[in-house]
């Protein structure tokens, strides 16, 4: 990382992730950055992707759209993939207090709630995305006719696009765990190394923007849309969860084997399943998300869990010891990593603190037969209703944040209610 006193004549790119998972911010010169603050209009929390103004709680429309403050630490700039520039990751403040709509602050609250139990959340994020070009309103797949699942090399990526992403990530100190072709061509899985929850989300937020901007310069869109092609499989964002105890050991180690689940493991799974429906609109936050979330798929539609079972919502990894973890498989790349991980951690914590009863493990294949009768909503509007109705979860995450988010997402759902599937994809295509 660059230190503030080492920066000479560079742009500071101040960034934060909003409730739409957009990288909002400003470029400012170094001479303006020494106090670690930059102002912007809070109206960024009062618009949809199409810039439709919404009178959303906390968005400032009724107050005349006043300013809020992006606060960052000049001693902790991150390397940038742009020339003559460094990145300052910011929290959003209002009146010298963390702004209630700031997703990064919501994540910090979730982390602090777990730390009261002597446990530090560790997160690994696995994203999936398609490489496409855009012709008019149509997305056109990147030509990789020899691609296959878990594929590497030229037949899966003829132009070496993943190599360019890898090299840029390395220069920016973003730790890639693996890149490979996914189920459909030209779909790729992009996995970062696990880290503490805040660093993991910071890394993924930057990595997604790095990858999209680098490929756009080459004429491609890296689309994290959950279902950009009706005939192909969807793309998810899998959230892998573990915890460090006060000695620095994995607190799930020894507690994930069949027949020997620890109270911590049971509580986390039970919490995620209890709040399954309400989590939907946060971690699957677009109209297009519900084209992916369907029965008989590996997307986490049903409220179920299993050991090393990919057709469930909560998968207990087969790895033991230091690699032990729980994988939440419902979300997609349209979600803010900060908001999504905060929500998942709070749901898991509710299960652990309140000793929720753990349902039986999924005993069927999850395709033809399923044990559970509960599932996520079938559209964004209904999913928002389920989130708002779950006062326990909304209170844990942050009532102001949820109220604003639901208002924006209701407007988005209404905006797209008469649009065709192709028009919906076109609406989102440049942003996700």
C-alpha positions in Angstrom: 0.0 0.0 0.0 1.1 3.5 -0.7 1.5 5.9 2.3 -0.1 9.3 2.2 3.3 11.2 2.4 4.6 9.2 -0.6 2.0 10.3 -3.0 3.2 12.9 -5.5 1.0 14.6 -8.1 -1.4 11.7 -8.3 -5.2 11.6 -8.5 -7.0 10.2 -5.5 -9.9 8.1 -6.6 -12.3 8.1 -3.6 -14.7 5.2 -3.8 -17.6 3.7 -1.9 -20.2 1.1 -2.8 -23.8 2.2 -2.7 -27.0 0.2 -2.2 -27.1 -0.5 -6.0 -23.6 -1.9 -5.9 -22.3 1.1 -7.9 -18.8 2.4 -7.3 -19.7 6.0 -6.4 -17.0 8.6 -5.7 -14.8 11.4 -7.0 -11.3 12.0 -8.3 -9.6 14.6 -6.2 -6.0 15.9 -6.2 -3.6 14.9 -3.4 -3.6 18.5 -2.1 -7.3 18.2 -1.3 -7.1 14.8 0.2 -4.9 15.3 3.3 -7.8 15.7 5.7 -9.3 12.4 4.5 -12.7 13.8 3.5 -14.6 14.6 0.3 -18.2 15.7 0.0 -21.0 14.5 -2.3 -24.8 14.8 -2.6 -26.7 12.3 -0.5 -29.1 12.1 -3.5 -27.0 9.1 -4.7 -29.2 7.2 -2.2 -32.4 8.6 -3.9 -32.1 7.3 -7.4 -32.5 4.1 -9.4 -30.1 2.9 -12.0 -31.9 5.0 -14.6 -31.5 8.1 -12.3 -35.2 8.2 -11.4 -35.5 10.3 -8.3 -37.2 8.4 -5.4 -38.3 9.9 -2.1 -36.6 7.1 -0.2 -36.0 7.4 3.6 -32.6 9.0 4.2 -32.1 9.9 0.6 -32.5 13.6 1.2 -35.0 14.5 -1.4 -37.3 16.3 1.1 -34.3 18.1 2.6 -33.2 19.6 -0.8 -30.5 16.9 -1.3 -27.8 18.0 1.1 -24.3 16.7 1.3 -22.8 13.8 3.1 -19.1 13.1 3.6 -16.8 10.4 2.3 -14.2 9.7 5.0 -11.0 7.8 4.3 -7.6 7.3 5.7 -4.8 8.8 3.7 -2.4 6.4 5.3 -4.2 3.4 3.7 -4.5 4.2 0.0 -4.9 1.2 -2.3 -3.0 0.7 -5.6 -5.0 1.5 -8.6 -5.2 -0.1 -12.0 -5.4 3.4 -13.5 -2.2 5.4 -14.3 -1.2 8.2 -11.9 -3.9 7.3 -9.4 -4.5 5.6 -6.1 -7.7 4.5 -4.5 -9.2 5.7 -1.2 -11.9 3.4 0.1 -14.4 5.5 2.1 -17.1 5.2 4.6 -20.0 7.6 4.3 -20.7 10.0 7.2 -23.4 12.5 8.0 -22.9 15.1 10.8 -19.7 13.3 11.9 -21.5 10.0 12.4 -21.6 6.9 10.2 -24.4 7.5 7.7 -27.2 5.0 8.3 -27.3 4.1 4.6 -23.6 3.2 4.3 -23.2 -0.5 3.5 -19.5 -0.6 4.6 -20.6 0.7 8.0 -23.4 -1.9 8.2 -20.7 -4.6 7.6 -18.5 -3.1 10.4 -21.5 -3.3 12.7 -22.1 -7.0 11.8 -18.4 -7.8 12.4 -18.5 -6.0 15.8 -21.6 -8.0 16.8 -19.7 -11.3 16.2 -16.6 -10.0 17.9 -18.6 -9.7 21.1 -18.6 -13.5 21.1 -14.8 -13.6 20.6 -15.3 -14.6 16.9 -14.0 -12.7 13.9 -15.8 -13.4 10.7 -13.7 -14.6 7.8 -15.1 -14.4 4.3 -14.3 -15.9 0.9 -16.2 -14.6 -2.1 -16.7 -16.6 -5.4 -18.1 -14.6 -8.2 -19.4 -15.8 -11.6 -19.6 -13.6 -14.7 -20.0 -13.8 -18.5 -17.7 -12.0 -21.0 -19.9 -10.3 -23.6 -20.0 -7.5 -26.1 -23.0 -5.3 -26.6 -24.7 -4.6 -30.0 -27.6 -2.2 -29.6 -29.7 -3.7 -26.8 -28.3 -7.2 -27.3 -25.6 -9.0 -25.3 -23.3 -11.1 -27.5 -21.2 -13.9 -25.9 -17.4 -13.7 -26.2 -16.3 -16.3 -28.8 -14.9 -19.3 -26.9 -16.4 -22.3 -28.6 -14.0 -24.8 -27.0 -14.8 -23.8 -23.5 -15.7 -26.3 -20.8 -16.4 -26.2 -17.1 -13.2 -25.9 -15.0 -11.4 -25.1 -18.2 -8.2 -23.1 -18.5 -6.1 -22.0 -21.4 -6.6 -20.7 -24.9 -9.7 -22.8 -25.9 -11.6 -21.3 -22.9 -10.2 -17.8 -23.2 -8.8 -17.2 -26.7 -7.7 -13.6 -26.1 -6.2 -14.2 -22.7 -8.7 -11.8 -20.9 -8.4 -13.6 -17.6 -4.6 -13.3 -17.7 -5.0 -9.5 -18.0 -7.3 -9.4 -15.0 -5.0 -11.6 -13.0 -2.0 -9.4 -13.7 -3.8 -6.2 -12.9 -5.1 -7.7 -9.6 -1.6 -8.8 -8.7 -0.3 -5.2 -9.2 -3.1 -3.9 -7.1 -2.5 -6.4 -4.2 -5.8 -8.1 -4.7 -5.3 -11.8 -3.9 -6.8 -14.1 -6.5 -7.4 -17.7 -5.4 -8.5 -19.0 -8.8 -9.8 -18.1 -12.2 -11.4 -20.7 -14.5 -14.1 -21.3 -17.1 -17.5 -22.1 -15.5 -20.4 -24.2 -16.7 -21.3 -22.3 -19.9 -19.2 -20.5 -22.5 -18.1 -17.7 -22.0 -18.8 -17.8 -18.2 -15.9 -17.6 -15.7 -15.6 -18.2 -12.0 -13.5 -15.5 -10.2 -12.5 -16.4 -6.7 -10.5 -14.3 -4.2 -8.6 -15.6 -1.2 -10.5 -15.5 2.0 -9.8 -12.8 4.5 -11.3 -11.0 7.4 -14.8 -9.9 6.4 -14.0 -6.2 5.7 -10.9 -6.9 3.7 -12.6 -9.6 1.7 -15.4 -7.2 0.7 -13.0 -4.4 0.0 -11.0 -6.7 -2.2 -14.0 -8.0 -4.1 -15.5 -4.5 -4.6 -12.2 -3.3 -6.1 -11.6 -6.5 -8.1 -15.0 -6.4 -9.8 -14.5 -2.8 -10.8 -10.9 -3.5 -11.9 -12.0 -6.4 -14.1 -14.9 -4.7 -15.6 -12.9 -1.5 -16.5 -10.0 -3.4 -17.9 -12.2 -5.6 -20.2 -14.3 -2.6 -21.3 -11.2 -0.9 -22.6 -10.8 -4.0 -24.8 -14.3 -3.8 -26.1 -15.9 -6.3 -23.7 -18.4 -6.2 -20.8 -17.7 -8.5 -17.9 -21.3 -9.1 -16.9 -22.2 -10.1 -13.3 -25.9 -10.2 -14.3 -27.5 -13.2 -12.6 -29.1 -14.4 -15.9 -27.9 -12.5 -19.0 -28.9 -15.3 -21.3 -32.2 -17.2 -20.9 -30.8 -20.3 -22.5 -27.6 -20.5 -20.4 -27.1 -21.0 -16.7 -27.1 -18.2 -14.2 -24.2 -16.6 -12.3 -24.0 -16.5 -8.6 -22.0 -14.9 -5.8 -21.2 -17.6 -3.2 -20.3 -16.3 0.3 -18.0 -18.7 2.3 -18.1 -18.1 6.0 -15.8 -19.1 8.8 -14.6 -17.5 12.0 -11.3 -17.0 13.8 -11.3 -17.5 17.6 -9.3 -15.4 20.0 -6.3 -17.7 19.4 -6.5 -17.2 15.7 -7.8 -20.7 14.9 -10.8 -21.5 12.7 -13.7 -21.8 15.1 -15.5 -24.1 12.7 -12.7 -26.6 12.7 -13.9 -29.9 14.1 -17.5 -28.8 14.0 -18.6 -29.4 10.4 -18.5 -33.2 10.1 -21.7 -35.2 9.6 -23.2 -36.1 12.9 -20.8 -33.8 14.8 -21.9 -30.2 14.0 -20.9 -27.7 16.7 -23.4 -25.3 18.2 -21.7 -22.5 16.2 -22.2 -24.3 12.9 -25.8 -25.3 13.8 -26.7 -21.8 14.8 -25.3 -20.2 11.6 -27.1 -22.6 9.3 -30.3 -22.3 11.3 -30.2 -18.5 11.1 -29.5 -18.4 7.4 -32.5 -20.8 6.8 -34.8 -19.0 9.2 -34.3 -15.7 7.3 -33.9 -17.3 3.9 -36.9 -15.5 2.3 -36.1 -12.1 3.7 -32.4 -12.3 2.6 -33.5 -12.7 -1.0 -34.0 -9.1 -2.0 -30.6 -8.1 -0.5 -28.4 -10.8 -2.0 -30.5 -11.3 -5.2 -31.4 -7.6 -5.7 -32.6 -7.2 -9.3 -35.6 -8.1 -11.4 -33.2 -10.3 -13.4 -32.1 -12.2 -10.3 -35.4 -14.1 -10.2 -34.8 -15.5 -13.7 -31.8 -17.3 -12.0 -33.5 -18.3 -8.8 -35.7 -21.2 -9.9 -36.4 -24.7 -8.6 -34.3 -27.6 -9.9 -31.1 -25.6 -10.1 -28.0 -25.1 -8.1 -28.9 -21.5 -7.1 -30.2 -21.9 -3.5 -33.9 -21.4 -4.3 -35.0 -23.7 -1.5 -34.5 -23.2 2.2 -32.3 -26.3 2.7 -28.8 -27.3 3.7 -26.4 -30.2 3.3 -22.9 -31.5 3.5 -21.0 -30.9 0.2 -24.4 -30.6 -1.6 -24.5 -28.1 -4.4 -28.3 -28.0 -4.9 -28.9 -26.4 -1.5 -28.9 -22.9 -0.1 -26.3 -23.5 2.6 -23.6 -26.0 1.8 -21.2 -27.3 4.5 -17.9 -27.7 2.8 -16.2 -31.1 2.8 -13.0 -29.5 4.0 -12.1 -29.9 7.7 -9.7 -28.2 10.0 -8.3 -24.8 8.8 -10.5 -25.0 5.6 -13.8 -25.7 7.4 -16.5 -23.3 6.2 -20.2 -22.7 5.4 -21.1 -21.7 1.9 -24.1 -19.5 1.3 -25.1 -20.1 -2.4 -28.2 -17.9 -3.0 -26.8 -14.5 -3.9 -25.6 -13.0 -7.2 -23.1 -10.5 -8.4 -25.6 -7.7 -8.6 -25.5 -7.4 -4.8 -23.2 -5.1 -2.9 -20.6 -7.3 -1.2 -20.8 -5.1 1.9 -24.6 -5.2 2.2 -24.8 -8.9 1.3 -22.2 -10.1 3.7 -23.5 -7.8 6.5 -27.0 -9.3 6.0 -25.8 -12.9 5.9 -23.6 -12.5 9.0 -26.5 -10.9 10.9 -28.9 -13.7 9.9 -26.3 -16.3 11.0 -25.7 -14.4 14.3 -29.4 -14.4 15.1 -29.5 -18.2 14.7 -26.4 -18.6 16.9 -27.5 -16.2 19.7 -31.1 -17.4 19.8 -30.5 -21.1 19.4 -32.7 -21.5 16.4 -33.8 -25.0 15.7 -31.8 -26.6 12.8 -34.0 -28.3 10.2 -33.1 -31.8 9.0 -30.4 -32.0 6.3 -31.6 -32.2 2.7 -32.0 -35.9 2.0 -32.8 -35.7 -1.7 -31.0 -34.6 -4.8 -32.4 -31.1 -4.7 -33.6 -31.3 -8.3 -36.3 -33.9 -8.7 -37.1 -34.1 -5.0 -36.5 -31.5 -2.2 -37.1 -31.8 1.5 -38.0 -28.2 2.1 -41.3 -26.5 1.2 -39.9 -23.0 1.7 -38.1 -20.9 -0.9 -37.2 -17.4 -1.9 -39.8 -15.2 -3.6 -40.4 -15.6 -7.3 -39.9 -11.9 -8.1 -38.2 -8.8 -6.7 -41.4 -7.0 -5.6 -42.5 -10.0 -3.4 -39.0 -10.4 -2.1 -39.0 -6.8 -0.9 -42.3 -7.5 0.9 -40.7 -10.5 2.7 -37.7 -8.4 3.8 -39.8 -5.6 5.2 -42.0 -8.1 7.1 -39.0 -9.6 8.9 -38.5 -7.0 11.6 -36.0 -9.2 13.5 -33.6 -9.2 10.5 -34.2 -5.6 9.4 -33.5 -4.4 13.0 -30.2 -6.3 13.1 -29.0 -5.0 9.7 -30.2 -1.4 10.2 -33.8 -0.1 9.9 -32.8 3.1 8.0 -30.7 1.2 5.5 -33.5 -1.3 4.9 -36.2 1.3 4.5 -34.1 3.3 2.0 -33.1 0.1 0.1 -36.7 -1.2 -0.2 -38.0 2.1 -1.4 -35.3 2.3 -4.2 -35.9 -1.3 -5.1 -39.7 -0.9 -5.2 -39.2 1.9 -7.7 -36.9 -0.2 -9.7 -39.3 -3.1 -9.8 -42.1 -0.8 -10.9 -39.9 0.8 -13.5 -39.3 -2.6 -15.1 -42.8 -4.2 -14.5 -43.9 -3.8 -18.1 -40.5 -4.5 -19.7 -39.6 -7.6 -21.6 -36.8 -9.9 -20.4 -34.4 -8.4 -23.0 -35.3 -4.9 -22.0 -34.6 -5.7 -18.4 -31.2 -7.1 -19.3 -30.4 -4.0 -21.3 -31.5 -1.8 -18.4 -28.9 -3.4 -16.1 -26.2 -4.3 -18.6 -23.7 -1.5 -18.1 -24.0 -1.4 -14.3 -23.7 -5.0 -13.2 
